[in-house]
C-alpha cells in the first residue's frame, strides 16, 4: 500500500505548547478511567456492607473454600485479565475513541447488574463481567494520552491523567464511609455506592463525544486527511488562545515511521520481534509483580487497618483519610515528571512502597497508621503514573494498545492470583506477612527496571521505538 502524507504529524504534535487545550484533552480522556479505579478499589470498601447484608460470610472461608473478599478481588482481576488480553488489540484496530466509549457503556450495564444481586455468586459473576468490559479501557487511555502529548511534557500529561483518574478513590472512600454502614431509603448502602459509579459513567460518555480520534492512529490507518484535520483543529484552538500563530514544526526526523497498518497477525508478531522481545519480557514480569504493591495495599486498606486493632467503622474512616492522597500524589509528581528519567522514578517508588509497608505492619496508633498509609499511597501514585507512561512509550503506534494490553494483562492475572495469597498471608501471618510479600515483589521490580529498562525522557515516541 502507498504511504499517506503523514510525515509532519509527529513534528506538529510535539511542538504544541503545554497549555489549556492539551490539558483539556488529557482531562477529558482521563475521566473515563475514574470508573476503572472506582470499580477496582470497591473490593476494599464494599466488603463490610456485603458482610452486613450476609451476602459475604464474615468468616475465614466462604464460597469455594476461599475468603469472600479474596474471591471478590480475584474475580475482578480475572475479568480484567480476560478483557485486557482479548480486547486490547481492538483499540489498535477500531480506534482509541471508539473503544473506550464502548467500554464505559459496558461498565455501566455490568455495575447495574452487580448492584441488583443478593448472593455472593451473583455479585462475583457480574463483577467478572464488568472486569471483562473495562479491561481494555485503561490500556486505550494510556495509548491515547501518549499519542496526543508533546514529548517534552509526556510525563506531566500522564501525571495529570492519573490525578484525574484517582479522584475516584476519595469519592469512593467517602461515599462508602457515608453509605455502607447505613441503608438510605431502605436500600443497602453498598448498592448505592455501586450505582453511583454507573450513573457517573453515563455522564462521562456524553462528555467523551467531544474528543477527537488520535491523529497518530488515523495516520497509521491511512486516514491522512482526517489526521490532518484533527491536528489542524487542535492548532487552531491553541492559536486562538495564544493570540498568535504557532512556530513552524522542526524538520521531521521520522518521515516514513508512521506507515499504513498491516495485517493484524504481523502486528502481534512484532511484539516478539528482536527489536521488542526484551522489552516485552521485562514488562510482563514487571507487571506481574508491581501490581502486588499497588493493589495488595489499595484493595485491602480497611481490612489491613482492622487487622491492626481498629473497628470496622474506624477502619473505613481512616481509609477515607488515606484515600485523599490518591489524586494529590500525581499532581506532586508533575514537579519531576519530565525532569527525572522515568525508570528511576519507578525504582524509587518501589523502594518507598516496600519500606513504608514494612513500617505500616508495626503500627497500631491511628496517626501512625494514617501517615504510613498516606506515604504508601503517594509512592504507589508515583509508581503507577510512571510505569503507565513508560510502557506506553516503549512501543510504536501500530502495536501500542496491543502490546501494552498484553504486558499489562499480566498485572491483572497477578492480582487475580495474589488477591488469594494476600488473604492467605493476612489470615496466617498478619499484616507483617502481607507487607513482607509486598516488599519482596517490589525488590523484583527494582532489579528488572534497573538492569533492563531503557531510557525515554525527552524522546519522541518514534525515536524510542526505534
C-alpha positions in Angstrom: 0.0 0.0 0.0 1.1 3.6 -0.6 2.2 5.8 2.3 -0.2 8.6 3.3 1.2 12.1 3.6 1.8 12.0 7.4 5.4 12.8 7.7 4.8 16.0 9.7 2.1 14.7 12.1 4.7 13.8 14.8 6.6 17.1 14.5 3.4 19.2 14.7 2.1 17.4 17.7 5.4 17.5 19.6 5.8 21.3 19.0 2.4 22.1 20.7 2.6 24.1 23.9 1.6 22.6 27.2 -1.4 24.9 27.5 -5.2 24.8 28.1 -6.0 22.8 25.0 -3.6 20.0 25.9 -4.8 19.7 29.5 -8.5 19.8 28.3 -7.9 16.8 26.1 -6.0 15.0 28.8 -8.7 15.6 31.4 -11.5 14.5 29.1 -9.6 11.3 28.2 -8.8 10.5 31.8 -12.3 11.0 33.2 -13.3 7.6 31.9 -10.6 5.9 33.8 -12.0 7.3 37.0 -14.6 4.5 36.8 -12.0 1.8 36.4 -10.4 2.9 39.7 -13.8 3.4 41.3 -14.6 -0.2 40.3 -11.2 -1.8 41.1 -11.0 -0.4 44.6 -14.6 -1.2 45.5 -13.2 -4.5 46.9 -11.8 -2.7 49.9 -14.9 -0.6 50.6 -17.9 -2.7 49.7 -16.9 -5.8 51.7 -18.2 -4.6 55.1 -21.6 -3.8 53.5 -21.7 -7.2 51.8 -20.9 -8.9 55.1 -23.5 -6.8 56.9 -26.1 -7.9 54.3 -25.0 -11.5 54.8 -24.1 -11.8 51.2 -20.5 -12.4 52.1 -19.5 -14.5 55.1 -17.6 -12.9 57.9 -15.5 -16.0 58.4 -12.2 -17.4 57.3 -13.8 -19.3 54.4 -16.6 -18.5 52.0 -17.5 -19.7 48.5 -15.3 -22.4 47.1 -13.3 -22.5 50.4 -11.8 -19.1 49.8 -12.5 -15.9 51.8 -15.2 -13.9 50.1 -13.2 -10.7 50.0 -10.3 -12.6 48.4 -12.6 -14.2 45.8 -14.3 -10.9 45.1 -10.9 -9.2 44.4 -9.8 -12.3 42.4 -12.7 -12.4 40.0 -12.5 -8.7 39.4 -9.0 -9.0 38.1 -9.7 -12.3 36.3 -12.3 -10.4 34.3 -9.8 -7.6 33.7 -7.2 -10.1 32.5 -9.6 -11.6 30.0 -10.8 -8.2 28.8 -7.3 -6.8 28.5 -5.6 -9.7 26.8 -8.5 -10.4 24.4 -9.8 -6.9 23.6 -6.8 -4.6 23.8 -6.0 -5.2 20.2 -9.4 -3.8 19.1 -8.2 -0.4 20.1 -5.5 -0.7 17.5 -8.0 -1.9 15.0 -11.0 0.4 15.6 -9.5 3.4 17.3 -8.9 4.8 20.7 -12.0 7.0 21.0 -14.5 4.3 19.8 -13.3 1.5 22.1 -13.1 3.4 25.3 -16.6 4.9 24.7 -18.0 1.3 24.3 -16.1 0.1 27.4 -17.8 2.8 29.5 -21.2 1.6 28.4 -20.3 -2.0 29.2 -19.1 -0.9 32.7 -22.4 0.9 33.3 -24.5 -2.2 32.4 -22.4 -4.5 34.5 -22.5 -2.2 37.6 -26.2 -2.1 37.5 -26.3 -5.9 37.2 -24.0 -6.3 40.2 -25.9 -3.8 42.3 -29.1 -5.9 42.0 -27.6 -9.2 43.2 -28.4 -10.9 46.5 -25.9 -13.8 46.5 -22.1 -14.0 46.6 -22.2 -16.0 43.3 -24.3 -13.3 41.6 -22.1 -10.5 42.8 -18.9 -12.2 41.7 -20.3 -13.2 38.3 -21.3 -9.6 37.5 -18.0 -8.4 38.9 -16.3 -10.7 36.4 -18.4 -9.4 33.5 -17.7 -5.8 34.4 -14.0 -6.6 34.6 -14.0 -8.0 31.0 -15.7 -4.8 29.8 -13.4 -2.3 31.3 -10.2 -4.3 31.0 -9.4 -2.6 27.8 -10.2 0.9 28.9 -7.0 1.9 30.8 -4.9 0.5 28.0 -6.7 2.6 25.4 -6.4 5.7 27.6 -2.6 5.2 28.0 -2.2 4.9 24.2 -4.4 7.9 23.7 -2.6 10.2 26.1 0.9 9.1 24.9 -0.1 9.8 21.3 -1.5 13.3 21.9 1.0 14.7 24.4 4.1 16.5 23.2 7.3 14.6 24.0 8.7 17.3 26.4 5.6 17.1 28.7 4.5 13.4 28.2 5.4 12.6 31.8 3.4 15.5 33.2 0.5 14.5 30.9 0.4 11.1 32.5 0.7 12.5 36.0 -2.2 14.9 35.4 -4.1 12.0 33.8 -3.6 9.8 36.9 -4.6 12.6 39.2 -7.9 12.9 37.4 -8.3 9.1 37.5 -7.5 8.9 41.2 -10.2 11.4 42.0 -12.5 8.4 42.0 -10.7 6.9 45.1 -11.7 9.6 47.7 -15.1 9.8 46.2 -15.5 6.0 46.6 -14.0 6.1 50.1 -16.2 8.8 51.5 -19.3 7.5 49.7 -18.6 4.1 51.3 -17.9 5.7 54.7 -21.2 7.6 54.5 -23.4 4.9 52.9 -22.1 1.4 53.5 -22.9 1.3 57.3 -26.4 2.5 56.5 -29.5 1.7 54.3 -30.8 5.0 52.9 -34.5 4.6 51.9 -34.3 1.0 53.0 -31.8 0.2 50.3 -28.4 -1.3 51.3 -25.7 1.3 51.3 -23.2 -0.8 49.3 -25.8 -0.8 46.4 -25.9 3.0 46.4 -22.1 3.0 46.1 -22.2 0.7 43.1 -25.0 2.6 41.3 -23.2 6.0 41.9 -20.3 4.8 39.7 -22.6 3.6 36.9 -24.5 6.9 36.7 -21.3 8.9 36.5 -20.0 6.7 33.6 -23.1 7.7 31.5 -22.3 11.4 32.1 -18.7 11.0 31.1 -19.7 9.0 28.0 -21.6 12.1 26.9 -18.6 14.4 27.5 -16.3 12.0 25.6 -18.2 12.7 22.4 -16.2 16.0 22.2 -12.9 14.2 21.9 -11.0 13.7 18.6 -9.5 10.5 17.5 -5.8 10.1 17.9 -4.1 11.7 14.8 -1.2 9.1 15.0 -3.8 6.3 14.9 -5.6 7.9 12.0 -2.3 8.4 10.1 -1.3 4.8 10.8 -4.6 3.6 9.2 -4.1 5.6 6.0 -6.7 8.2 7.0 -4.3 11.1 6.4 -6.9 13.7 5.7 -8.7 13.0 9.0 -5.4 13.1 10.8 -4.6 16.4 9.2 -8.0 17.8 10.1 -7.7 16.8 13.8 -4.2 18.3 14.2 -5.3 21.5 12.3 -8.3 21.9 14.7 -6.1 21.5 17.8 -3.6 24.0 16.3 -6.4 26.5 15.6 -7.7 26.3 19.1 -4.2 26.8 20.5 -3.5 29.7 18.3 -6.8 31.3 19.2 -6.0 31.2 22.9 -2.4 32.3 22.3 -3.4 35.2 20.1 -0.6 34.3 17.6 0.5 31.7 15.1 2.4 28.7 16.2 6.0 28.3 15.2 6.9 26.1 12.3 7.5 22.5 13.3 11.0 21.2 13.4 12.3 19.3 10.3 10.7 15.8 10.6 13.2 13.1 11.6 10.6 10.4 11.5 9.4 10.5 7.9 8.1 7.2 6.9 7.8 6.0 10.5 4.0 6.4 10.6 3.0 3.9 7.9 -0.3 2.3 7.0 -1.4 -0.5 9.3 -0.5 -4.0 8.1 -2.1 -7.4 8.8 -3.1 -7.9 12.5 -1.1 -11.1 12.7 2.0 -9.2 11.7 1.3 -6.6 14.4 1.0 -9.4 17.0 4.2 -11.0 15.9 6.0 -7.6 16.1 5.7 -7.7 19.9 8.0 -10.6 19.9 10.4 -9.4 17.2 14.0 -9.0 18.1 13.5 -5.2 18.5 10.8 -5.6 21.2 11.2 -9.1 22.6 13.4 -7.9 25.5 11.0 -5.1 26.4 8.0 -7.3 26.3 9.6 -10.0 28.6 10.8 -7.3 31.0 7.3 -5.7 31.2 5.5 -9.0 31.5 7.5 -9.9 34.6 7.4 -6.3 36.0 3.6 -6.0 35.6 3.2 -9.4 37.4 5.0 -8.1 40.5 4.3 -4.3 40.5 0.6 -4.7 41.0 1.2 -6.7 44.2 2.4 -3.4 45.8 -0.4 -1.3 44.4 -3.5 -3.4 44.9 -2.0 -5.5 47.7 -2.5 -2.3 49.7 -5.2 -0.4 47.9 -7.7 -3.4 47.8 -7.2 -4.3 51.4 -6.8 -0.9 53.2 -9.8 -1.2 55.6 -9.1 -4.8 56.3 -5.4 -4.2 57.0 -6.2 -1.4 59.3 -8.8 -3.5 61.1 -6.2 -6.2 61.5 -4.2 -3.7 63.4 -6.9 -3.3 66.0 -9.4 -0.7 64.6 -13.1 -1.3 64.4 -14.8 -1.6 61.0 -16.3 1.9 61.2 -12.9 3.4 62.2 -11.1 1.4 59.5 -13.4 2.9 56.9 -12.8 6.3 58.4 -9.0 6.0 58.4 -9.2 4.6 54.8 -11.1 7.6 53.6 -8.5 9.9 55.0 -5.7 7.9 53.3 -7.7 8.0 50.1 -7.5 11.8 49.9 -3.8 11.3 48.9 -4.7 9.5 45.7 -5.4 12.5 43.4 -2.9 14.7 45.2 0.1 12.4 44.7 0.2 12.5 40.8 0.0 16.3 41.0 3.0 16.4 43.2 4.7 14.1 40.7 4.4 16.8 37.9 7.3 18.6 39.5 9.7 15.8 38.5 7.7 14.0 35.8 9.8 15.2 32.9 13.0 16.1 34.8 13.9 12.7 36.1 14.3 9.6 33.9 11.2 7.5 34.0 12.9 4.3 35.1 14.4 5.9 38.2 11.0 7.2 39.2 9.7 3.6 39.1 12.6 2.3 41.1 12.3 5.0 43.8 8.6 4.3 44.1 9.0 0.6 44.6 11.6 1.1 47.3 9.5 3.5 49.2 6.4 1.3 49.0 8.4 -1.7 50.4 9.9 0.4 53.2 6.8 2.0 54.5 4.7 -1.1 54.0 7.0 -2.9 56.5 6.7 0.1 58.8 2.9 0.1 58.5 2.8 -3.5 59.7 4.4 -2.4 63.0 2.0 0.4 63.8 -1.1 0.4 66.0 -1.7 4.1 66.7 -4.3 5.8 64.4 -2.0 8.7 63.4 0.9 6.4 62.6 -1.3 4.1 60.5 -2.7 7.0 58.6 0.8 8.6 58.0 2.3 5.3 56.8 -0.8 4.7 54.6 -0.5 8.1 53.0 3.2 7.6 52.2 2.5 4.2 50.7 -0.3 5.7 48.6 1.9 8.6 47.4 4.7 6.2 46.4 2.1 3.9 44.7 0.9 7.1 42.8 4.5 7.7 41.6 4.8 4.0 40.6 1.5 3.9 38.8 1.8 7.1 36.7 5.4 6.5 35.8 5.1 2.9 34.6 1.9 3.7 32.7 3.8 6.4 30.8 6.9 4.2 30.5 5.3 1.1 28.9 3.3 3.2 26.5 6.5 4.9 25.3 8.3 1.6 24.5 6.2 0.5 21.5 5.3 2.1 18.2 1.8 3.4 17.3 0.9 0.4 15.2 1.1 -2.0 18.1 0.9 0.3 21.1 -2.5 -0.7 22.5 -2.0 -4.4 21.6 1.5 -4.5 23.2 0.5 -2.5 26.3 -2.6 -4.6 26.7 -0.6 -7.8 26.5 2.0 -6.8 29.1 -0.5 -5.0 31.3 -2.8 -8.1 31.3 -0.2 -9.9 33.4 -0.8 -7.4 36.2 -4.5 -8.4 36.1 -3.6 -12.1 36.2 -1.2 -11.4 39.0 -3.8 -9.6 41.1 -6.4 -12.3 40.4 -3.9 -14.8 41.9 -2.2 -12.7 44.5 -5.5 -11.5 46.0 -5.9 -15.0 47.2 -2.4 -15.0 48.5 -2.9 -11.7 50.3 -5.9 -13.3 52.1 -3.8 -16.3 53.0 -0.9 -14.2 54.4 -3.2 -12.0 56.3 -5.1 -14.9 57.9 -1.9 -16.9 58.8 0.8 -14.3 59.2 -1.0 -11.0 59.8 -0.1 -7.6 58.3 3.6 -8.3 58.7 3.3 -11.3 56.4 1.3 -9.3 53.8 3.9 -6.5 53.7 6.9 -8.9 53.6 5.2 -10.4 50.5 4.8 -6.9 49.0 8.4 -5.9 49.8 9.7 -9.0 48.0 7.6 -8.2 45.0 8.9 -4.6 44.9 12.5 -5.8 45.0 11.9 -7.8 41.8 10.6 -4.6 40.1 13.7 -2.6 41.2 16.1 -5.2 39.8 14.1 -5.6 36.5 13.8 -1.9 35.6 17.2 -1.0 37.0 19.0 -3.6 34.9 16.9 -3.8 31.7 14.8 -0.6 31.4 15.7 1.7 28.5 15.8 5.5 28.9 12.9 7.5 27.4 13.0 11.1 28.9 12.6 13.8 26.3 12.5 11.5 23.3 9.8 11.4 20.6 7.7 8.2 20.6 9.0 7.2 17.2 12.6 7.7 18.4 12.0 5.5 21.5 10.5 2.7 19.4 13.5 2.9 17.0 
